């Protein structure tokens, strides 16, 4: 074994330079797999480990009013309970500067998980207690920096003047929504009451977190049975965990699929580069067999070379991918508290290396078996690589390694369906390409044998090459067709994602968004906003809170349909279509005609509708302020862009909600500078109105989307690079044979001009066929993936796939043809003496 290792290493060092395409193809594919798998593993492990801390407990019971003592007693008997009261409002500095905050009043048990860290440190109750007639607050450190506040400063919230006593350095349940809902500000119950903001129309949320050893789902079911009439929302950490796992699994599967596509494309490059490398060593292999080296040891020698190079390239690719995963984690950690140990990165890197080595073996074995079938007699008859055939044993071994890769693929992907679909797509792709090749051969045969057609010399030679056994066009068509098809599919998917990212952030967002505007305050709101010089318009719409109670007469609270029983307790935000400032897109059904109030109709948000299995045409019954409202489900819509972020669950036809309207939401379109001054003026005269400046949030979102777009661009570039390497390997694998055949024809009297035209015919035919095939099948694969799993519309983007297929095919094959044309200047006699 040591002898074989030494011989394999010395031979690689001496003549392994042609395998650079092999190494580069593997490295790119493995790097993408390691990056996608490593990032998914670290983010998933970190979020799942800290999920209870981020969620605040094992369960959360939310209600619009304090829970009754008997309910609290029942809950306390089944776990530890902590109460948190939340209210969004405006905090004002003494100079009038205002900013949205989330006022929170917590009890002594808060937090149930994690630790609250204050500066200066001290018990929360003492920090917030009343001193010298003033209540204290603990201010989020990020918010304090924005407002330039420090302990000892005084601020106004509602009717109360409060003293900043501490900064919150770490709050375990502070999440991403703090950017939209406002930075958290902790106050005592007395401080909250002093603000005067807890009123009948105020949106106060009473959250009761529960820490229990009982299974959360069983606890919730028992709670529903114990209090069937209580309309409180109950969420569990398992629900959040399942949702997080589902979202992360979809993202991780998508990233890994792109990586596996690049690795498959790279595998085609491995096949062609190994074949070209072994074709150049056929004389050496025949000599070694003639000297008595057994076929098994000879196979071990060449396979060792392949595996050594594959392991080195895969390891390098895994290291590059690991670095990319760490960089991605740092970007994500800037928005979400993530702290996954580096050990979580080890398994994805090892898996990526394993996939690289297995892929190299699977794609190298056919070329290896073909090369080892060379006979020592070829040293006397002349070595003709085109006459060699891959033995059946090599194909069986290749199939075994392929099945092993499939099993590992299904195991590695978070969603096994992605792996099976990918394998099915690849198998279909290769089968279709084989069918295209056979169809081309039939067509070429008919054209050549057609007595009524006169074909020129160049066209006849090009068509004849399709019929010749061992023609390099077969391998070229399979390799190029597969690579270009997957490249087109990846291009369309990346383009659709980039378009979705670009459309997520609107070009003309409002400068201010308003919540909790009492109907009687709408004229005051318009008056205050009217003082802004850059004001373009102000729009308001009603916001009514209600619950969906029944579907087609079936009461949701008694429903056996999964998801409906829990949804019956969820409070939903309702509005009407006229003046709606949320940017929604109907995906099923259609809007009713404007101004049509002939009968009540409603449109539902797609997530809510899908969770409850709603269909267009269903009759829905809502409970609003103790009354019932029935309406026909006319449409289902989706929130496509970050406009006002109201996330309305239902939009009614005009007039249906009029008896229940007590508050409004709205938006004002004005410049960012005027928005700051207008927000301060509004907070001074109407502190209950919550206003959000969108500029900073949209800038942050654009930055995140830009980084996501840059990451997708890197992925697209890697796939393109892998495809170009495959094309280079195709040219390298067929170059020697084509140069030899062209030189023979030149020696027999063919002109250089004719030979050049023959090559152009061959490469032109190959370019057209592969480009058309890739455009059609690649677009189909991308459309299925985008619409089936990602819910993205690829319409209007198919031209990008066509341009990619045509551009890459024509440019790369044109460059390959140019290389071959330049080699035709070599003396035919020298090539004939060398045996081709």
C-alpha positions in Angstrom: 0.0 0.0 0.0 2.8 2.4 0.8 4.3 1.7 -2.6 1.1 2.6 -4.3 0.7 5.8 -2.3 4.2 6.8 -3.1 3.8 6.0 -6.8 0.5 7.8 -6.9 1.8 10.9 -5.3 5.0 11.1 -7.5 2.9 10.6 -10.6 0.5 13.3 -9.6 3.3 15.7 -8.9 4.9 14.9 -12.3 1.9 14.9 -14.6 -1.2 15.9 -12.6 -1.4 19.5 -13.8 -4.2 18.8 -16.3 -6.4 18.0 -13.4 -6.6 21.6 -12.2 -10.2 21.7 -13.6 -11.0 18.7 -11.5 -9.8 20.4 -8.3 -11.4 23.7 -9.1 -14.8 22.2 -9.9 -14.9 20.2 -6.6 -13.7 23.1 -4.5 -16.5 25.4 -5.8 -19.2 22.9 -5.1 -17.9 21.9 -1.7 -17.5 25.5 -0.7 -21.1 26.3 -1.4 -22.3 23.2 0.5 -20.1 23.9 3.4 -21.2 27.6 3.5 -24.9 26.8 3.2 -24.8 23.8 5.6 -22.5 25.6 8.1 -24.7 28.7 8.3 -27.9 26.8 8.6 -26.4 24.6 11.3 -25.1 27.5 13.4 -28.2 29.7 13.1 -30.5 26.7 13.8 -28.5 25.5 16.8 -28.2 28.9 18.3 -31.9 29.9 17.9 -33.2 26.5 19.0 -31.0 26.5 22.1 -32.1 30.0 23.1 -35.7 29.7 22.0 -37.2 29.5 25.4 -35.2 32.6 26.5 -36.2 34.5 23.4 -39.9 33.4 23.8 -39.9 34.2 27.5 -41.3 30.9 28.7 -42.8 27.6 27.7 -46.2 29.2 27.0 -47.6 32.6 26.7 -51.2 33.6 27.4 -52.1 37.0 26.0 -55.3 38.9 26.8 -56.6 42.5 26.4 -57.4 42.7 30.1 -56.0 41.2 33.3 -56.9 37.6 33.8 -59.3 36.7 36.5 -58.0 35.3 39.8 -59.4 31.9 39.2 -57.6 31.7 35.9 -54.3 32.8 37.5 -54.8 30.2 40.3 -55.3 27.5 37.7 -52.2 28.5 35.9 -50.1 28.8 39.0 -51.0 25.2 40.0 -49.4 24.0 36.7 -46.3 26.1 36.5 -44.5 29.3 37.4 -46.3 32.4 36.0 -44.8 35.8 35.2 -46.9 38.8 34.0 -45.7 41.4 31.5 -47.9 44.3 30.5 -46.9 46.0 27.2 -48.1 49.2 25.7 -46.7 51.1 22.7 -46.4 54.9 23.2 -44.1 57.9 22.6 -41.3 58.8 24.9 -40.3 62.6 24.9 -37.2 64.2 26.0 -37.4 67.6 27.9 -36.4 69.4 24.6 -39.4 67.9 22.8 -37.7 65.2 20.9 -39.9 62.1 20.7 -39.4 58.4 19.8 -41.6 55.3 19.7 -41.0 52.9 22.7 -42.7 49.8 24.1 -43.6 50.5 27.7 -43.3 47.3 29.8 -44.4 46.6 33.3 -43.1 43.3 34.7 -43.7 41.5 38.0 -41.0 40.2 40.4 -40.8 36.8 38.6 -39.7 38.4 35.3 -37.8 36.9 33.4 -38.6 33.2 33.7 -35.6 32.3 31.5 -32.4 34.2 31.1 -31.2 37.2 33.0 -32.0 40.9 33.0 -28.8 42.9 33.2 -29.0 46.6 34.3 -26.5 49.3 34.6 -26.1 50.3 37.4 -26.9 46.8 38.6 -29.6 46.4 41.2 -33.0 44.7 41.8 -35.6 45.8 39.2 -38.3 46.6 41.8 -36.0 49.0 43.6 -34.8 50.6 40.4 -38.3 51.4 39.3 -39.7 52.4 42.7 -41.1 55.9 43.4 -38.5 58.3 44.9 -39.1 61.9 45.8 -42.4 61.8 43.9 -41.0 60.4 40.7 -41.2 56.9 39.3 -38.2 55.4 37.7 -37.6 53.7 34.4 -35.0 51.3 32.9 -34.2 52.4 29.4 -33.0 50.1 26.6 -29.3 50.9 26.0 -29.7 51.2 22.2 -32.6 53.6 22.6 -30.7 55.6 25.2 -27.8 56.1 22.8 -30.2 57.2 20.1 -31.9 59.8 22.4 -28.6 60.7 24.2 -30.1 59.9 27.6 -28.3 58.7 30.7 -29.2 57.7 34.2 -30.5 60.8 36.1 -32.2 62.4 33.0 -35.9 63.0 33.0 -38.3 62.1 30.3 -42.1 62.3 29.7 -44.4 59.4 28.9 -48.0 60.2 28.6 -49.0 62.4 31.6 -46.0 61.4 33.8 -42.5 62.7 34.1 -40.2 59.8 34.8 -36.6 59.5 35.9 -34.1 57.3 34.0 -32.6 55.1 36.7 -30.8 52.4 34.7 -29.9 51.2 31.2 -30.9 47.7 30.1 -27.8 46.0 28.8 -29.4 42.6 28.3 -33.0 41.7 28.1 -33.4 38.0 27.2 -36.8 38.3 25.3 -35.9 41.4 23.3 -36.3 40.4 19.7 -36.3 41.8 16.2 -39.7 43.3 16.5 -38.2 45.9 18.9 -37.1 47.8 15.8 -40.8 48.1 14.7 -42.5 48.2 18.0 -40.0 50.5 19.6 -37.2 50.0 22.1 -38.3 48.5 25.4 -38.7 50.7 28.5 -39.3 49.0 31.9 -41.6 50.7 34.4 -43.4 49.6 37.6 -47.1 49.1 37.8 -47.4 52.5 39.6 -45.3 54.2 36.9 -47.5 52.7 34.2 -50.7 53.9 35.9 -49.2 57.4 36.4 -48.8 57.8 32.6 -52.6 57.8 32.2 -52.2 55.7 29.0 -54.2 52.7 30.2 -57.6 53.7 28.9 -60.5 51.7 27.4 -59.4 52.3 23.8 -55.7 51.8 24.5 -54.1 48.7 23.0 -52.6 47.2 26.2 -51.4 43.6 26.0 -51.3 41.5 29.2 -48.9 38.7 28.6 -48.6 35.8 31.1 -45.5 33.7 30.6 -45.6 30.1 32.0 -42.7 27.9 32.9 -43.8 24.3 33.3 -42.6 20.7 33.2 -45.8 19.7 31.4 -45.8 19.4 27.6 -46.8 22.8 26.3 -49.4 21.4 23.8 -51.1 19.4 26.6 -51.0 22.4 28.9 -52.7 24.5 26.3 -55.3 21.9 25.6 -56.2 21.6 29.3 -56.4 25.4 29.5 -58.9 25.5 26.6 -61.0 22.8 28.2 -60.9 24.6 31.6 -61.8 28.0 30.2 -63.7 27.5 26.9 -65.3 31.0 26.9 -62.1 32.9 27.6 -60.9 34.5 24.4 -57.2 34.6 25.3 -54.5 33.7 22.8 -52.2 30.8 23.9 -48.9 30.3 22.1 -46.3 27.7 22.9 -42.6 27.5 22.5 -43.1 24.4 20.4 -45.2 26.4 18.0 -42.4 28.9 17.7 -39.8 26.1 17.5 -41.7 24.4 14.7 -42.1 27.6 12.8 -38.4 28.6 13.2 -37.4 25.0 12.2 -39.7 25.2 9.1 -38.4 28.6 8.0 -34.7 27.7 8.7 -35.2 24.3 7.0 -36.6 25.9 3.8 -33.7 28.4 3.7 -31.1 25.8 4.5 -32.5 23.4 1.9 -32.5 26.1 -0.7 -28.9 27.0 0.0 -27.8 23.4 0.1 -29.6 22.6 -3.1 -27.8 25.4 -4.9 -24.6 23.9 -3.5 -25.4 20.4 -4.6 -26.3 21.8 -8.1 -22.9 23.4 -8.2 -21.3 20.2 -7.0 -23.2 18.2 -9.7 -22.0 20.6 -12.3 -18.5 20.3 -10.9 -18.9 16.5 -11.1 -19.3 16.8 -14.8 -16.1 18.7 -14.9 -14.5 15.9 -12.8 -15.6 13.3 -15.3 -14.3 15.2 -18.3 -11.0 16.3 -16.8 -10.3 12.8 -15.4 -11.1 11.3 -18.8 -8.8 13.8 -20.6 -6.1 13.1 -18.0 -6.4 9.3 -18.4 -6.6 9.5 -22.1 -3.2 11.1 -22.0 -1.9 8.2 -19.9 -3.3 5.3 -21.8 0.2 4.4 -23.1 1.5 4.4 -19.5 -1.4 2.3 -18.3 -0.9 -0.2 -21.1 2.8 -0.3 -20.4 2.2 -1.0 -16.6 -0.1 -3.8 -17.5 2.4 -5.2 -19.9 5.0 -5.2 -17.1 2.8 -7.3 -15.0 1.0 -4.8 -12.7 -2.3 -6.4 -11.9 -5.5 -4.7 -12.9 -6.7 -4.4 -9.3 -3.5 -2.7 -8.2 -3.5 -0.5 -11.3 -7.1 0.5 -10.5 -6.1 1.2 -6.9 -3.2 3.4 -8.1 -5.4 5.6 -10.3 -8.2 5.7 -7.8 -5.8 6.7 -5.1 -4.7 9.7 -7.3 -8.4 10.7 -7.8 -9.2 10.4 -4.0 -6.0 12.2 -2.9 -6.8 15.1 -5.2 -10.5 15.0 -4.3 -9.7 15.1 -0.6 -7.3 18.0 -0.9 -9.7 20.0 -3.1 -12.7 19.2 -0.9 -10.9 20.2 2.3 -9.8 23.5 0.7 -13.4 24.1 -0.4 -14.8 23.2 3.0 -12.4 25.7 4.6 -13.5 28.4 2.2 -17.1 27.5 2.8 -16.6 27.6 6.6 -15.2 31.1 6.4 -18.2 32.2 4.4 -20.5 30.6 6.9 -18.8 32.4 9.8 -19.0 35.7 7.9 -22.8 35.1 7.3 -23.3 34.3 11.0 -21.6 37.6 12.0 -24.0 39.5 9.7 -27.0 37.6 11.1 -25.8 38.1 14.7 -25.9 41.9 14.2 -29.7 41.6 14.1 -30.4 38.5 16.2 -28.5 37.4 19.3 -26.7 34.3 17.9 -23.8 32.6 19.6 -23.4 29.2 18.2 -20.2 27.3 19.2 -17.6 26.7 16.5 -18.1 22.9 17.1 -21.5 23.3 15.3 -19.5 24.1 12.2 -17.4 20.9 12.2 -20.1 18.5 11.1 -21.2 20.5 8.0 -17.6 20.9 7.0 -17.0 17.1 7.3 -20.2 16.4 5.4 -19.2 18.8 2.6 -15.8 17.0 2.4 -17.5 13.7 2.3 -19.8 14.8 -0.5 -16.9 16.1 -2.4 -15.0 12.9 -2.2 -18.0 10.7 -3.0 -18.9 13.0 -6.0 -15.4 12.7 -7.3 -15.5 9.0 -7.0 -18.9 8.7 -8.7 -17.9 10.8 -11.7 -14.4 9.4 -12.0 -15.2 5.7 -11.9 -16.7 5.5 -15.4 -13.6 7.2 -16.9 -11.4 5.1 -14.7 -13.0 1.8 -15.8 -12.8 2.9 -19.4 -9.1 3.7 -19.2 -8.2 0.5 -17.4 -9.8 -1.5 -20.2 -6.9 -0.6 -22.4 -4.9 -3.7 -23.5 -1.1 -4.1 -23.7 -1.6 -5.1 -27.3 -2.6 -1.4 -28.0 1.1 -0.6 -27.7 1.6 -2.5 -31.0 -1.7 -1.7 -32.8 -1.8 2.0 -31.7 -3.7 3.5 -28.8 -7.2 4.6 -29.7 -9.1 6.0 -26.7 -12.2 6.4 -28.7 -12.5 2.6 -29.1 -12.5 1.9 -25.4 -15.7 1.1 -23.5 -16.5 1.4 -19.8 -17.0 -2.2 -18.4 -20.2 -3.2 -16.7 -18.5 -3.6 -13.3 -17.5 0.1 -13.4 -21.0 1.2 -14.1 -22.4 -1.0 -11.2 -19.8 0.4 -8.9 -20.7 3.9 -10.0 -24.4 3.2 -9.4 -23.5 2.0 -5.9 -21.6 5.2 -5.1 -24.4 7.2 -6.6 -27.0 5.6 -4.3 -24.7 6.3 -1.4 -24.6 10.0 -2.4 -28.4 10.0 -2.7 -28.8 8.6 0.8 -26.4 11.1 2.2 -28.2 13.9 0.3 -31.6 13.0 1.7 -30.0 12.7 5.2 -28.1 16.0 4.9 -31.0 18.2 3.8 -33.4 19.6 6.5 -36.3 18.7 4.2 -35.8 15.2 2.6 -38.3 16.1 -0.1 -35.8 18.6 -1.5 -33.2 15.8 -1.9 -35.6 13.4 -3.6 -36.8 16.1 -5.9 -33.2 17.1 -6.8 -32.3 13.5 -7.5 -35.4 13.0 -9.6 -34.7 16.3 -11.5 -31.1 15.2 -12.3 -32.2 11.7 -13.4 -34.9 13.3 -15.6 -32.3 15.7 -17.0 -29.9 13.0 -18.0 -32.6 10.9 -19.5 -33.9 13.8 -21.5 -30.4 14.6 -22.7 -29.9 11.0 -23.8 -33.2 11.2 -25.7 -32.1 14.4 -27.3 -28.8 12.8 -28.4 -30.6 9.8 -29.9 -33.0 12.1 -31.7 -30.1 14.1 -33.1 -28.5 10.9 -34.4 -31.7 9.9 -36.1 -32.1 13.3 -37.6 -28.5 13.3 -38.7 -28.8 9.9 -40.3 -31.9 10.9 -42.2 -30.3 14.1 -43.5 -27.2 12.2 -44.6 -29.2 9.5 -46.3 -31.7 11.8 -47.9 -31.2 11.6 -51.7 -32.9 14.9 -52.3 -30.7 17.0 -50.0 -27.3 18.2 -51.0 -25.1 18.9 -48.0 -21.7 20.5 -48.2 -18.6 18.7 -47.1 -18.4 20.6 -43.8 -22.0 19.9 -42.9 -21.7 16.2 -43.8 -18.6 15.7 -41.7 -20.2 17.5 -38.7 -23.3 15.4 -39.0 -21.3 12.2 -39.5 -19.5 12.9 -36.2 -22.8 12.3 -34.4 -22.9 8.8 -35.8 -19.4 7.7 -35.1 -18.8 5.4 -32.1 -16.9 7.1 -29.4 -17.8 10.6 -30.7 -16.8 13.3 -28.2 -20.0 15.1 -29.0 -22.0 12.7 -26.8 -20.0 13.5 -23.7 -20.0 17.1 -24.6 -23.8 17.2 -25.1 -24.5 15.4 -21.8 -22.0 17.6 -19.8 -22.9 20.9 -21.4 -26.6 20.2 -21.4 -26.7 19.3 -17.7 -24.4 22.1 -16.6 -26.3 24.8 -18.6 -29.7 23.5 -17.5 -28.8 23.7 -13.8 -27.1 27.1 -14.5 -30.3 28.4 -16.1 -32.4 27.1 -13.2 -30.0 28.7 -10.6 -29.9 31.9 -12.5 -33.7 32.2 -12.6 -34.0 31.3 -8.9 -31.4 33.8 -7.9 -33.0 36.5 -10.2 -36.4 35.8 -8.6 -35.0 36.1 -5.1 -33.1 39.3 -6.0 -36.3 40.8 -7.5 -38.3 39.8 -4.3 -35.6 41.5 -2.2 -35.7 44.6 -4.4 -39.5 44.7 -4.3 -39.7 44.1 -0.5 -38.6 47.7 0.2 -40.8 50.2 -1.6 -39.4 53.2 -3.4 -41.9 55.6 -2.0 -42.7 54.7 1.6 -44.5 57.0 3.9 -42.3 59.1 6.2 -44.5 58.5 9.3 -47.0 55.7 10.1 -49.6 56.2 12.9 -51.3 53.8 15.2 -53.9 54.1 17.9 -55.5 57.3 16.5 -58.9 57.8 18.1 -61.5 58.7 15.5 -62.0 62.1 17.1 -58.3 62.8 16.8 -58.1 62.5 13.0 -58.7 66.3 12.4 -56.0 67.1 14.9 -53.6 64.6 13.2 -54.2 66.3 9.8 -53.7 69.7 11.3 -50.4 68.8 12.9 -49.1 67.1 9.7 -50.3 70.0 7.6 -47.6 72.2 9.2 -44.8 70.2 7.5 -43.6 72.0 4.4 -42.9 68.8 2.4 -46.2 67.0 3.2 -47.6 65.3 0.1 -50.7 63.6 1.6 -52.1 62.0 4.8 -54.2 58.9 4.6 -56.1 57.2 7.4 -58.0 53.9 7.7 -60.0 52.3 10.5 -58.5 49.5 12.6 -60.9 47.3 14.3 -60.1 44.3 16.5 -62.1 41.1 16.2 -62.0 37.3 16.0 -63.0 34.8 13.4 -65.6 32.7 15.1 -67.0 30.3 12.5 -66.4 29.0 9.0 -69.5 27.9 6.9 -71.4 27.5 10.2 -68.8 25.5 12.0 -67.7 27.1 15.2 -63.9 27.3 15.3 -63.7 26.8 19.0 -65.3 23.3 18.6 -63.6 22.5 15.3 -61.6 19.3 14.8 -59.6 20.9 11.9 -56.0 21.4 12.9 -55.2 25.0 13.6 -58.8 26.3 13.8 -59.3 25.8 17.5 -56.3 27.8 18.4 -57.1 30.5 15.8 -60.5 31.0 17.3 -58.8 32.8 20.2 -56.4 34.9 18.1 -57.3 38.6 17.9 -57.1 39.9 14.4 -56.6 43.4 12.9 -59.5 44.3 10.6 -59.9 47.2 8.2 -61.7 48.1 5.0 -60.4 48.5 1.5 -60.9 52.2 1.0 -57.9 54.2 2.1 -55.9 51.1 3.0 -52.2 52.0 3.4 -50.9 48.4 3.4 -49.5 47.2 0.1 -51.2 43.9 -0.4 -51.5 41.7 -3.5 -54.4 39.4 -4.2 -53.2 35.8 -4.9 -56.6 34.0 -5.0 -60.0 35.3 -5.8 -60.5 39.0 -6.7 -61.4 42.3 -5.1 -65.0 43.3 -5.2 -65.9 46.4 -7.4 -65.0 49.7 -5.7 -68.0 51.2 -3.9 -70.0 48.0 -4.1 -71.8 47.5 -0.8 -74.5 45.1 -2.0 -73.4 42.4 0.4 -70.6 42.0 3.1 -67.4 40.6 1.6 -64.0 40.1 3.1 -60.4 39.3 2.0 -58.1 37.3 4.3 -54.3 37.4 4.7 -52.8 34.2 3.1 -51.0 32.9 6.2 -54.2 33.1 8.3 -56.3 31.6 5.5 -53.9 28.7 4.9 -53.5 27.9 8.6 -57.3 27.4 8.8 -57.8 25.8 5.4 -60.0 28.6 4.1 -61.2 28.7 0.5 -62.6 31.6 -1.6 -66.4 31.4 -1.3 -66.5 30.4 2.3 -68.9 32.2 4.6 -67.0 33.6 7.6 -68.5 34.8 10.9 -66.5 37.3 13.0 -67.1 38.4 16.6 -66.5 42.2 16.9 -67.2 44.0 20.2 -69.7 41.4 21.3 -71.5 41.4 18.0 -71.4 39.0 15.0 -70.7 39.9 11.4 -71.0 37.5 8.5 -69.2 38.0 5.2 -68.2 36.0 2.1 -64.5 35.3 1.6 -64.0 37.0 -1.8 -60.2 37.0 -2.0 -57.0 35.9 -0.3 -54.1 38.4 -0.3 -50.4 38.5 0.6 -48.3 41.3 2.1 -45.5 41.6 -0.4 -43.5 44.7 0.7 -42.5 46.5 3.8 -44.8 49.5 3.5 -46.6 50.3 6.8 -46.2 46.9 8.4 -49.8 46.8 9.6 -50.1 43.1 8.7 -53.9 43.2 8.5 -55.5 39.8 8.9 -58.7 40.8 7.1 -60.0 43.6 4.8 -63.8 44.2 4.6 -65.9 45.8 2.0 -66.8 49.4 2.8 -69.5 50.0 5.3 -69.3 46.6 7.1 -67.1 47.9 9.9 -68.6 51.3 10.3 -70.5 50.5 13.6 -67.3 49.4 15.3 -64.8 52.1 14.3 -63.3 53.8 17.3 -59.7 54.2 16.2 -57.7 54.7 13.0 -54.3 54.0 11.6 -52.7 56.2 9.0 -49.6 57.4 7.1 -48.1 60.7 6.0 -45.8 61.1 3.0 -43.2 63.7 3.8 -39.4 64.2 3.9 -37.3 62.4 6.6 -36.3 65.7 8.2 -39.8 67.0 8.4 -40.9 63.7 9.8 -38.7 64.2 12.9 -40.2 67.6 13.7 -43.8 66.4 12.9 -43.4 63.4 15.2 -42.2 65.7 18.1 -45.2 68.1 17.6 -47.7 65.3 17.5 -46.3 63.6 20.6 -46.6 66.9 22.5 -50.3 67.4 21.7 -51.5 63.8 21.5 -49.1 61.5 23.4 -51.4 58.5 22.9 -50.9 58.5 19.2 -48.0 56.1 18.3 -46.0 57.3 15.3 -43.2 55.4 13.6 -40.5 57.0 11.4 -39.9 54.6 8.5 -36.7 56.1 7.1 -34.3 54.4 9.6 -36.1 51.1 9.4 -36.1 51.1 5.7 -32.4 52.0 5.5 -31.7 49.1 7.9 -33.9 46.8 5.8 -32.2 48.0 2.5 -28.8 47.2 4.1 -29.9 43.7 5.1 -31.5 43.1 1.7 -28.4 44.4 0.0 -26.2 42.0 1.9 -28.6 39.2 1.1 -28.4 40.2 -2.6 -24.6 40.2 -2.4 -24.7 36.7 -1.0 -27.0 35.5 -3.8 -24.7 37.1 -6.3 -21.8 35.2 -4.9 -23.8 31.9 -5.2 -24.7 32.8 -8.8 -21.1 33.6 -9.6 -19.9 30.2 -8.2 -22.5 28.3 -10.3 -21.4 30.2 -13.4 -17.7 29.6 -12.6 -18.4 25.8 -12.2 -20.3 25.8 -15.5 -17.4 27.5 -17.3 -15.0 25.0 -15.8 -17.2 22.2 -17.1 -17.1 23.7 -20.5 -13.3 24.0 -20.3 -13.1 20.3 -19.3 -15.3 19.3 -22.2 -12.9 21.1 -24.6 -9.9 19.5 -22.9 -11.4 16.1 -23.0 -12.3 16.2 -26.7 -9.4 18.4 -27.9 -6.8 15.7 -28.6 -9.2 13.5 -30.4 -10.6 16.3 -32.6 -7.1 17.7 -33.4 -6.0 14.2 -34.4 -9.0 13.6 -36.6 -8.7 17.1 -38.2 -5.0 16.5 -38.8 -5.7 13.1 -40.5 -8.2 14.8 -42.8 -5.7 17.5 -43.5 -3.1 14.9 -44.4 -5.6 13.3 -46.8 -6.1 16.6 -48.6 -8.7 18.5 -46.7 -8.1 22.3 -46.7 -7.5 24.2 -43.5 -10.5 26.4 -44.3 -12.8 23.4 -44.6 -11.6 22.0 -41.4 -12.2 25.3 -39.6 -15.7 25.3 -41.0 -16.3 21.7 -39.8 -15.3 22.7 -36.3 -17.6 25.7 -36.4 -20.4 23.5 -37.6 -19.8 21.0 -34.8 -19.5 23.6 -32.1 -22.4 25.7 -33.5 -24.7 22.7 -33.5 -23.7 21.8 -30.0 -24.2 25.4 -28.8 -27.7 25.7 -30.3 -28.9 22.3 -29.1 -27.6 22.7 -25.5 -28.8 26.3 -25.2 -32.3 25.5 -26.4 -32.5 22.5 -24.1 -31.2 24.4 -21.1 -33.6 27.3 -21.7 -36.6 25.0 -21.8 -35.8 22.5 -19.1 -33.9 24.9 -16.8 -36.8 27.4 -16.9 -39.3 24.6 -16.1 -37.2 23.4 -13.1 -36.9 26.9 -11.8 -40.6 27.6 -12.2 -41.6 24.5 -10.3 -39.2 25.2 -7.5 -40.1 28.9 -7.3 -43.9 28.4 -7.3 -44.0 25.1 -5.4 -41.7 25.9 -2.4 -40.8 29.6 -2.5 -44.1 31.1 -3.7 -42.3 33.4 -6.0 -43.5 34.3 -9.5 -40.8 33.8 -12.2 -42.8 35.6 -14.9 -40.8 38.3 -16.7 -37.5 36.7 -15.8 -37.3 33.9 -18.3 -35.2 36.1 -20.6 -32.4 36.0 -18.0 -32.2 32.3 -18.4 -32.2 32.5 -22.2 -29.4 35.1 -22.2 -27.4 33.0 -19.7 -27.8 29.9 -21.8 -27.0 31.5 -25.1 -24.3 33.7 -23.8 -22.4 31.1 -21.8 -22.8 28.4 -24.5 -21.8 30.6 -27.4 -18.9 32.4 -25.7 -17.4 29.3 -24.0 -17.8 27.0 -27.0 -16.5 29.8 -29.3 -13.4 30.1 -27.1 -13.0 26.3 -27.2 -13.3 26.2 -31.0 -10.7 29.0 -31.2 -8.3 26.9 -29.1 -8.8 23.9 -31.4 -8.4 26.1 -34.5 -5.1 27.4 -33.2 -3.9 23.8 -32.6 -4.5 22.9 -36.2 -1.3 24.7 -37.1 0.6 21.7 -35.6 2.3 19.4 -38.1 0.0 16.5 -38.9 3.0 14.3 -39.4 4.2 14.9 -35.8 0.7 14.0 -34.5 0.6 10.9 -36.6 4.0 9.8 -35.4 2.9 10.4 -31.8 -0.2 8.3 -32.3 -2.7 11.1 -31.8 
